[in-house]
Amino acid sequence: MRPEELAARLAERVPDVLQARGEVTAVVERDRLLDLLAWLRDEPDLSLRFLSSLTATDHPGAHPRVWVVYELRSIEHHHRVRVKVGLPEGDLRVASVTGLFPTADWHERETYDFFGVVFEGHPNLTRILLPDDWEGHPLRKDEELGGVDTRYHGATVPPIDRRGMA
């Protein structure tokens, strides 16, 4: 199925579909996410059964602030779809998709760890890469980049997020 056909098929169910550069993206409200993903997975001519990626992007000051992004692939039909869900600041929660796609288990834990998105219904939503006592979510754009002052040829080089601020 060509991207134009795939976009038209999604537009039957989702009002916000974009097809550009050979890629198809559907934007869905969080309360419709599980239904859409189940339909994309179970429709025989779509067969988007492989969740290849799940991550988030952060846009401080924008509404919605965080976008959770799901990349689905059909190995059988050789096409793919991106599904996005926007989450407002202060309410970073969305249903877990581990019941539909077991591989989401680790993807959701990583997104929780780095962005603070809570995946409701996840079987074990705990940090996966950072220590349990870590404060904050390092991939949010309002987090410090971190680092320590570095001595270099007699000069002090501050961490990148504190350079040029003196």
C-alpha positions in Angstrom: 0.0 0.0 0.0 1.4 3.4 -1.0 1.7 6.2 1.6 -1.1 8.1 -0.1 -3.4 5.1 0.2 -2.4 4.4 3.8 -3.0 8.1 4.7 -6.5 7.9 3.1 -7.3 4.7 5.0 -6.3 6.3 8.3 -8.3 9.4 7.5 -11.4 7.3 7.7 -10.8 6.9 11.4 -8.6 9.8 12.4 -9.2 13.4 11.5 -5.6 14.5 11.8 -3.4 12.6 9.3 -0.4 13.9 7.5 1.4 12.3 4.6 4.7 13.9 3.6 8.0 12.6 2.2 6.6 9.1 1.9 5.7 8.9 5.6 2.3 8.8 7.2 1.6 10.3 10.7 -1.7 10.2 12.6 -2.3 12.5 15.5 -4.8 11.0 18.0 -6.3 12.0 21.3 -5.0 9.8 24.2 -8.4 8.4 25.0 -8.6 7.0 21.4 -5.0 5.6 21.3 -5.6 2.0 22.2 -8.5 1.6 19.8 -6.5 3.1 16.9 -3.5 1.0 17.6 -5.5 -2.2 17.9 -7.3 -1.4 14.6 -3.9 -0.7 12.9 -2.6 -4.0 14.2 -5.6 -6.2 13.5 -6.8 -4.9 10.1 -5.6 -7.6 7.6 -4.6 -5.1 4.8 -2.7 -2.9 7.4 -1.2 -5.5 9.7 0.9 -3.0 11.6 2.0 -5.6 14.1 5.5 -4.5 14.9 6.0 -1.6 17.3 9.5 -0.6 16.2 9.9 2.5 18.4 8.1 4.4 21.2 9.6 7.7 22.4 8.7 11.3 23.3 9.6 14.8 22.3 9.5 17.8 24.7 8.4 21.3 23.7 8.5 23.6 26.8 6.0 26.4 26.6 4.0 24.7 23.8 0.6 23.1 24.2 0.8 20.2 24.2 4.2 20.1 25.8 5.1 16.5 25.3 4.4 14.3 22.3 4.5 10.5 22.7 5.4 8.9 19.3 4.7 5.3 18.3 6.3 3.9 15.1 4.5 0.9 13.7 5.6 -1.4 10.8 4.0 -4.0 8.7 6.5 -6.6 7.9 4.0 -8.4 5.8 2.9 -5.4 3.6 6.2 -3.3 3.9 4.6 -0.1 5.1 4.8 2.0 8.3 2.8 4.5 10.3 3.7 7.0 13.0 1.1 7.7 15.6 1.4 10.7 17.9 -0.4 11.7 21.1 0.0 15.1 22.7 0.1 15.5 26.5 -0.3 18.8 28.3 2.2 20.0 30.8 1.2 18.8 34.3 -0.7 15.8 32.9 1.9 13.6 31.3 0.0 10.3 31.4 -1.2 7.9 28.7 -2.4 4.3 28.6 0.3 1.6 28.3 0.3 -0.3 25.1 2.1 -3.3 26.4 -1.1 -5.3 26.1 -1.1 -4.7 22.4 2.6 -4.7 21.8 4.7 -6.5 24.4 7.9 -4.8 23.1 6.5 -1.6 24.5 7.4 -2.7 28.0 11.0 -1.4 27.7 10.2 1.5 25.4 7.7 2.8 27.9 10.1 2.4 30.8 12.8 4.3 28.9 10.3 7.1 28.0 9.1 7.3 31.6 12.7 7.4 32.8 13.9 10.2 30.4 10.7 12.3 30.0 8.5 11.5 33.0 5.6 10.2 31.0 3.4 7.9 33.1 2.1 4.9 31.2 -1.0 3.9 33.0 -1.5 0.1 33.4 2.2 -0.7 32.7 3.1 -3.9 34.5 6.4 -2.6 35.9 6.8 1.2 35.4 10.2 1.7 37.0 13.4 3.4 35.9 15.4 1.4 33.4 18.6 3.3 32.8 19.0 5.8 35.6 19.4 5.1 39.3 16.1 4.7 41.3 16.9 7.8 43.4 17.6 10.0 40.3 15.7 13.3 40.4 14.3 14.7 37.2 14.0 13.5 33.6 17.2 14.3 31.6 15.7 14.5 28.1 13.3 17.3 29.0 14.6 20.5 27.5 14.3 22.3 30.9 16.8 20.0 32.6 20.4 21.0 33.1 22.8 19.4 30.7 24.9 18.6 33.6 28.6 18.1 33.7 31.4 19.5 35.9 33.9 22.2 35.5 36.9 20.9 33.4 40.5 22.1 33.8 42.1 22.6 30.4 45.5 24.2 29.8 45.2 26.3 33.0 41.7 27.4 32.2 38.3 26.3 33.6 35.7 25.1 31.0 32.2 25.1 32.5 29.6 22.5 31.5 28.0 23.4 28.2 24.7 24.7 29.6 26.6 27.3 31.7 29.0 28.6 29.1 28.6 32.2 27.9 26.3 33.1 30.8 28.8 35.0 32.9 
